[in-house]
């Protein structure tokens, strides 16, 4: 099952050069994925009844052209694999001429909101999502490794407006954290984006962001204030 939705790039979605921001691009992907889940009965509004929610583990994104303000985009998504523990969802973004300007893949786990634990992907879920055997990348999403050395560090306080319906920092806000320490030109010009989420960030906590440059790759490692917990690793190039 393929699902499509149209998006208009508004003022809130762009940087000062009128280019689509990474956070806004990911929000388009997130929204169309949510539309798909709503259609098949495992969306946000179905959580109270089914006690099931999706938790995002990874993003892998390739930007072929960064669109600008006032462009209309079509975002297409589909479920390409469901195994015992993981669900994989891929995406394509088309411009008004019908040309693909971005491809993306994501990895998810199913969460039992009553038991508060990750569970196996149930048969009912597998039956709801029709699998399309189309893969935008030639390989699966790989695990990111925390850099051994850091070039810079910054402290960030988590505020109430960052918290989502799951009671922790929404995944899109991790891009905001990264933007506080990454060179601005990297946020503007990056064409390859990978995110690996490890441990949720809760309200009224403090975190640390560590920046590392390795050749053409730029890493942001997000950890707890005491540096004992790894929350996420973001890689841009």
C-alpha atoms as a printed R data frame, in Angstrom:
    type eleno elety resid chain resno      x       y       z
1   ATOM     1    CA   UNK     A     1  0.000   0.000   0.000
2   ATOM     2    CA   UNK     A     2  1.407   3.344  -1.070
3   ATOM     3    CA   UNK     A     3  0.239   6.535   0.629
4   ATOM     4    CA   UNK     A     4  0.838  10.070  -0.681
5   ATOM     5    CA   UNK     A     5  0.283  13.531   0.722
6   ATOM     6    CA   UNK     A     6  1.003  17.030  -0.591
7   ATOM     7    CA   UNK     A     7  2.924  19.631   1.410
8   ATOM     8    CA   UNK     A     8  3.474  23.358   0.886
9   ATOM     9    CA   UNK     A     9  6.791  24.747   2.107
10  ATOM    10    CA   UNK     A    10  5.836  27.663   4.339
11  ATOM    11    CA   UNK     A    11  7.804  30.351   6.138
12  ATOM    12    CA   UNK     A    12  8.254  28.212   9.266
13  ATOM    13    CA   UNK     A    13  9.863  25.458   7.157
14  ATOM    14    CA   UNK     A    14 12.825  27.403   5.730
15  ATOM    15    CA   UNK     A    15 16.205  28.770   6.772
16  ATOM    16    CA   UNK     A    16 17.407  32.303   6.036
17  ATOM    17    CA   UNK     A    17 18.380  31.255   2.497
18  ATOM    18    CA   UNK     A    18 14.813  30.091   1.793
19  ATOM    19    CA   UNK     A    19 15.834  26.414   1.770
20  ATOM    20    CA   UNK     A    20 13.785  23.672   3.420
21  ATOM    21    CA   UNK     A    21 15.157  22.909   6.877
22  ATOM    22    CA   UNK     A    22 16.090  19.354   7.829
23  ATOM    23    CA   UNK     A    23 13.615  19.375  10.709
24  ATOM    24    CA   UNK     A    24 10.753  20.393   8.414
25  ATOM    25    CA   UNK     A    25 11.711  17.752   5.864
26  ATOM    26    CA   UNK     A    26 11.579  15.082   8.569
27  ATOM    27    CA   UNK     A    27  8.252  16.448   9.782
28  ATOM    28    CA   UNK     A    28  6.780  15.872   6.297
29  ATOM    29    CA   UNK     A    29  7.989  12.279   6.389
30  ATOM    30    CA   UNK     A    30  6.605  11.838   9.888
31  ATOM    31    CA   UNK     A    31  3.218  13.247   8.913
32  ATOM    32    CA   UNK     A    32  2.697  11.031   5.871
33  ATOM    33    CA   UNK     A    33  3.773   8.004   7.895
34  ATOM    34    CA   UNK     A    34  1.160   8.967  10.457
35  ATOM    35    CA   UNK     A    35 -1.476   9.244   7.737
36  ATOM    36    CA   UNK     A    36 -0.658   5.701   6.623
37  ATOM    37    CA   UNK     A    37 -0.970   4.377  10.183
38  ATOM    38    CA   UNK     A    38 -4.272   6.208  10.633
39  ATOM    39    CA   UNK     A    39 -5.649   4.545   7.505
40  ATOM    40    CA   UNK     A    40 -4.781   1.014   8.636
41  ATOM    41    CA   UNK     A    41 -5.950   1.488  12.224
42  ATOM    42    CA   UNK     A    42 -2.671   1.892  14.124
43  ATOM    43    CA   UNK     A    43 -2.435   5.674  14.229
44  ATOM    44    CA   UNK     A    44 -2.251   8.139  17.081
45  ATOM    45    CA   UNK     A    45 -6.003   8.143  17.751
46  ATOM    46    CA   UNK     A    46 -6.074   4.336  17.894
47  ATOM    47    CA   UNK     A    47 -3.639   4.149  20.823
48  ATOM    48    CA   UNK     A    48 -6.248   4.354  23.648
49  ATOM    49    CA   UNK     A    49 -8.144   1.367  22.243
50  ATOM    50    CA   UNK     A    50 -5.333  -0.855  20.946
51  ATOM    51    CA   UNK     A    51 -2.667   0.113  23.482
52  ATOM    52    CA   UNK     A    52 -0.091   0.094  20.703
53  ATOM    53    CA   UNK     A    53  2.257   2.857  19.587
54  ATOM    54    CA   UNK     A    54  5.188   3.109  17.191
55  ATOM    55    CA   UNK     A    55  8.611   4.220  18.442
56  ATOM    56    CA   UNK     A    56 11.152   5.519  15.944
57  ATOM    57    CA   UNK     A    57 14.672   4.058  16.094
58  ATOM    58    CA   UNK     A    58 16.416   5.374  12.964
59  ATOM    59    CA   UNK     A    59 16.315   7.801  10.070
60  ATOM    60    CA   UNK     A    60 18.410   7.545   6.917
61  ATOM    61    CA   UNK     A    61 17.870  10.368   4.416
62  ATOM    62    CA   UNK     A    62 19.431  11.324   1.079
63  ATOM    63    CA   UNK     A    63 18.629  14.813  -0.239
64  ATOM    64    CA   UNK     A    64 19.080  15.078  -3.996
65  ATOM    65    CA   UNK     A    65 17.926  18.703  -4.156
66  ATOM    66    CA   UNK     A    66 17.042  21.025  -1.284
67  ATOM    67    CA   UNK     A    67 13.666  22.607  -2.159
68  ATOM    68    CA   UNK     A    68 12.826  26.218  -1.377
69  ATOM    69    CA   UNK     A    69 10.038  28.368   0.029
70  ATOM    70    CA   UNK     A    70  6.584  28.115  -1.626
71  ATOM    71    CA   UNK     A    71  7.331  24.865  -3.443
72  ATOM    72    CA   UNK     A    72  4.706  22.130  -3.423
73  ATOM    73    CA   UNK     A    73  5.965  18.658  -2.624
74  ATOM    74    CA   UNK     A    74  4.418  15.201  -2.791
75  ATOM    75    CA   UNK     A    75  5.628  12.762  -0.157
76  ATOM    76    CA   UNK     A    76  5.087   9.050  -0.767
77  ATOM    77    CA   UNK     A    77  5.521   6.282   1.787
78  ATOM    78    CA   UNK     A    78  5.040   2.543   2.197
79  ATOM    79    CA   UNK     A    79  5.832  -0.293   4.583
80  ATOM    80    CA   UNK     A    80  8.560  -2.407   3.007
81  ATOM    81    CA   UNK     A    81  9.236  -4.964   5.750
82  ATOM    82    CA   UNK     A    82  7.841  -6.224   9.054
83  ATOM    83    CA   UNK     A    83  9.758  -8.861  10.994
84  ATOM    84    CA   UNK     A    84  9.459 -10.085  14.572
85  ATOM    85    CA   UNK     A    85 10.857  -6.947  16.183
86  ATOM    86    CA   UNK     A    86 11.159  -4.202  13.581
87  ATOM    87    CA   UNK     A    87  9.089  -2.325  11.035
88  ATOM    88    CA   UNK     A    88 10.710  -0.576   8.076
89  ATOM    89    CA   UNK     A    89  9.149   2.351   6.233
90  ATOM    90    CA   UNK     A    90 10.567   4.046   3.127
91  ATOM    91    CA   UNK     A    91  9.816   7.400   1.508
92  ATOM    92    CA   UNK     A    92 10.189   9.378  -1.702
93  ATOM    93    CA   UNK     A    93  9.700  13.122  -2.079
94  ATOM    94    CA   UNK     A    94  8.727  14.547  -5.473
95  ATOM    95    CA   UNK     A    95  8.763  18.158  -6.644
96  ATOM    96    CA   UNK     A    96  6.077  19.759  -8.818
97  ATOM    97    CA   UNK     A    97  7.689  18.421 -11.997
98  ATOM    98    CA   UNK     A    98  7.435  14.863 -10.678
99  ATOM    99    CA   UNK     A    99 11.176  14.522 -10.076
100 ATOM   100    CA   UNK     A   100 12.412  12.704  -6.968
101 ATOM   101    CA   UNK     A   101 14.361  15.151  -4.792
102 ATOM   102    CA   UNK     A   102 14.740  13.050  -1.643
103 ATOM   103    CA   UNK     A   103 14.658   9.417  -0.521
104 ATOM   104    CA   UNK     A   104 14.487   8.151   3.039
105 ATOM   105    CA   UNK     A   105 14.181   5.048   5.157
106 ATOM   106    CA   UNK     A   106 13.164   4.540   8.781
107 ATOM   107    CA   UNK     A   107 13.130   1.789  11.388
108 ATOM   108    CA   UNK     A   108 10.520   1.372  14.133
109 ATOM   109    CA   UNK     A   109  9.498  -0.854  17.046
110 ATOM   110    CA   UNK     A   110  6.031  -1.552  18.436
111 ATOM   111    CA   UNK     A   111  5.354  -0.346  21.974
112 ATOM   112    CA   UNK     A   112  2.735  -1.635  24.411
113 ATOM   113    CA   UNK     A   113  1.432   1.513  26.129
114 ATOM   114    CA   UNK     A   114 -0.191  -0.494  28.911
115 ATOM   115    CA   UNK     A   115  2.817  -2.645  29.846
116 ATOM   116    CA   UNK     A   116  5.223   0.163  28.896
117 ATOM   117    CA   UNK     A   117  7.476  -2.175  26.969
118 ATOM   118    CA   UNK     A   118  8.622  -2.930  23.435
119 ATOM   119    CA   UNK     A   119  6.869  -5.992  22.027
120 ATOM   120    CA   UNK     A   120  7.099  -8.241  18.988
121 ATOM   121    CA   UNK     A   121  5.255  -7.119  15.874
122 ATOM   122    CA   UNK     A   122  1.944  -8.981  16.143
123 ATOM   123    CA   UNK     A   123  0.181 -10.810  13.331
124 ATOM   124    CA   UNK     A   124 -2.703  -8.315  13.432
125 ATOM   125    CA   UNK     A   125 -0.255  -5.492  12.764
126 ATOM   126    CA   UNK     A   126  1.384  -7.383   9.924
127 ATOM   127    CA   UNK     A   127 -2.031  -7.983   8.342
128 ATOM   128    CA   UNK     A   128 -2.955  -4.286   8.604
129 ATOM   129    CA   UNK     A   129  0.122  -3.005   6.782
130 ATOM   130    CA   UNK     A   130  0.398  -4.205   3.193
131 ATOM   131    CA   UNK     A   131  4.065  -4.706   2.380
132 ATOM   132    CA   UNK     A   132  5.559  -3.207  -0.779
133 ATOM   133    CA   UNK     A   133  8.870  -4.813  -1.722
134 ATOM   134    CA   UNK     A   134 10.502  -1.566  -2.796
135 ATOM   135    CA   UNK     A   135 13.691  -0.358  -1.111
136 ATOM   136    CA   UNK     A   136 15.051   3.151  -1.705
137 ATOM   137    CA   UNK     A   137 18.564   2.301  -0.489
138 ATOM   138    CA   UNK     A   138 20.691  -0.669  -1.499
139 ATOM   139    CA   UNK     A   139 21.372  -1.641   2.105
140 ATOM   140    CA   UNK     A   140 19.688  -1.584   5.489
141 ATOM   141    CA   UNK     A   141 20.183   1.199   7.999
142 ATOM   142    CA   UNK     A   142 23.436   0.674   9.875
143 ATOM   143    CA   UNK     A   143 24.128   1.278  13.538
144 ATOM   144    CA   UNK     A   144 25.979   4.514  14.273
145 ATOM   145    CA   UNK     A   145 29.033   4.339  16.508
146 ATOM   146    CA   UNK     A   146 29.740   6.994  19.100
147 ATOM   147    CA   UNK     A   147 32.915   8.922  18.267
148 ATOM   148    CA   UNK     A   148 35.779   8.486  20.691
149 ATOM   149    CA   UNK     A   149 36.816  12.142  20.655
150 ATOM   150    CA   UNK     A   150 34.865  15.394  20.607
151 ATOM   151    CA   UNK     A   151 35.690  18.821  19.213
152 ATOM   152    CA   UNK     A   152 33.053  20.819  21.086
153 ATOM   153    CA   UNK     A   153 30.293  20.443  23.670
154 ATOM   154    CA   UNK     A   154 27.218  22.397  24.709
155 ATOM   155    CA   UNK     A   155 24.621  22.072  27.464
156 ATOM   156    CA   UNK     A   156 20.885  22.202  26.729
157 ATOM   157    CA   UNK     A   157 17.925  22.368  29.114
158 ATOM   158    CA   UNK     A   158 14.846  20.410  28.075
159 ATOM   159    CA   UNK     A   159 11.673  22.488  28.269
160 ATOM   160    CA   UNK     A   160  8.004  21.520  28.428
161 ATOM   161    CA   UNK     A   161  7.258  22.510  24.828
162 ATOM   162    CA   UNK     A   162  9.607  19.770  23.566
163 ATOM   163    CA   UNK     A   163  7.528  16.951  25.083
164 ATOM   164    CA   UNK     A   164  5.130  14.894  22.925
165 ATOM   165    CA   UNK     A   165  2.198  12.545  23.633
166 ATOM   166    CA   UNK     A   166  4.584   9.809  24.767
167 ATOM   167    CA   UNK     A   167  5.825  11.962  27.632
168 ATOM   168    CA   UNK     A   168  9.332  12.509  26.336
169 ATOM   169    CA   UNK     A   169 11.182  14.771  23.887
170 ATOM   170    CA   UNK     A   170  9.757  14.417  20.391
171 ATOM   171    CA   UNK     A   171 12.233  12.980  17.888
172 ATOM   172    CA   UNK     A   172 12.210  16.079  15.649
173 ATOM   173    CA   UNK     A   173 13.542  18.207  18.495
174 ATOM   174    CA   UNK     A   174 16.790  16.236  18.433
175 ATOM   175    CA   UNK     A   175 17.552  18.079  15.179
176 ATOM   176    CA   UNK     A   176 17.169  21.349  17.056
177 ATOM   177    CA   UNK     A   177 19.644  20.095  19.640
178 ATOM   178    CA   UNK     A   178 22.127  19.241  16.906
179 ATOM   179    CA   UNK     A   179 21.706  22.666  15.315
180 ATOM   180    CA   UNK     A   180 22.930  24.317  18.515
181 ATOM   181    CA   UNK     A   181 26.431  22.919  18.044
182 ATOM   182    CA   UNK     A   182 26.821  22.017  14.373
183 ATOM   183    CA   UNK     A   183 28.388  24.573  12.016
184 ATOM   184    CA   UNK     A   184 25.480  26.371  10.410
185 ATOM   185    CA   UNK     A   185 26.639  25.648   6.873
186 ATOM   186    CA   UNK     A   186 26.388  21.922   7.630
187 ATOM   187    CA   UNK     A   187 22.734  22.267   8.601
188 ATOM   188    CA   UNK     A   188 22.173  24.195   5.371
189 ATOM   189    CA   UNK     A   189 24.114  22.026   2.957
190 ATOM   190    CA   UNK     A   190 24.019  18.464   4.299
191 ATOM   191    CA   UNK     A   191 22.703  15.945   1.789
192 ATOM   192    CA   UNK     A   192 23.043  12.767   3.868
193 ATOM   193    CA   UNK     A   193 21.385  12.517   7.266
194 ATOM   194    CA   UNK     A   194 21.331   9.614   9.687
195 ATOM   195    CA   UNK     A   195 19.801   9.555  13.157
196 ATOM   196    CA   UNK     A   196 19.924   6.751  15.700
197 ATOM   197    CA   UNK     A   197 17.712   7.132  18.784
198 ATOM   198    CA   UNK     A   198 18.755   5.171  21.881
199 ATOM   199    CA   UNK     A   199 17.194   6.443  25.112
200 ATOM   200    CA   UNK     A   200 14.266   8.832  25.539
201 ATOM   201    CA   UNK     A   201 14.808  12.302  27.019
202 ATOM   202    CA   UNK     A   202 12.281  13.291  29.658
203 ATOM   203    CA   UNK     A   203 10.896  16.642  30.750
204 ATOM   204    CA   UNK     A   204 12.925  19.047  32.888
205 ATOM   205    CA   UNK     A   205 16.254  17.312  32.358
206 ATOM   206    CA   UNK     A   206 19.547  18.637  31.101
207 ATOM   207    CA   UNK     A   207 21.499  17.101  28.243
208 ATOM   208    CA   UNK     A   208 24.881  17.521  26.602
209 ATOM   209    CA   UNK     A   209 25.592  17.644  22.878
210 ATOM   210    CA   UNK     A   210 29.061  16.675  21.669
211 ATOM   211    CA   UNK     A   211 30.297  17.630  18.201
212 ATOM   212    CA   UNK     A   212 32.845  15.631  16.221
213 ATOM   213    CA   UNK     A   213 34.155  16.123  12.687
214 ATOM   214    CA   UNK     A   214 35.538  13.044  10.936
215 ATOM   215    CA   UNK     A   215 36.705  13.889   7.411
216 ATOM   216    CA   UNK     A   216 33.466  14.852   5.576
217 ATOM   217    CA   UNK     A   217 31.143  13.548   8.297
218 ATOM   218    CA   UNK     A   218 29.777  15.592  11.175
219 ATOM   219    CA   UNK     A   219 28.509  13.849  14.314
220 ATOM   220    CA   UNK     A   220 26.405  15.099  17.195
221 ATOM   221    CA   UNK     A   221 26.262  12.767  20.185
222 ATOM   222    CA   UNK     A   222 23.455  13.566  22.619
223 ATOM   223    CA   UNK     A   223 23.960  12.331  26.184
224 ATOM   224    CA   UNK     A   224 22.561  12.880  29.652
225 ATOM   225    CA   UNK     A   225 24.061  15.628  31.782
226 ATOM   226    CA   UNK     A   226 26.124  13.107  33.739
227 ATOM   227    CA   UNK     A   227 27.174  11.516  30.408
228 ATOM   228    CA   UNK     A   228 26.034   8.073  31.572
229 ATOM   229    CA   UNK     A   229 23.158   7.673  29.108
230 ATOM   230    CA   UNK     A   230 23.374   7.891  25.332
231 ATOM   231    CA   UNK     A   231 20.224   9.468  23.924
232 ATOM   232    CA   UNK     A   232 21.036   9.685  20.227
233 ATOM   233    CA   UNK     A   233 23.685  10.013  17.559
234 ATOM   234    CA   UNK     A   234 23.155  12.251  14.519
235 ATOM   235    CA   UNK     A   235 25.389  12.127  11.454
236 ATOM   236    CA   UNK     A   236 25.355  14.692   8.658
237 ATOM   237    CA   UNK     A   237 27.503  14.908   5.562
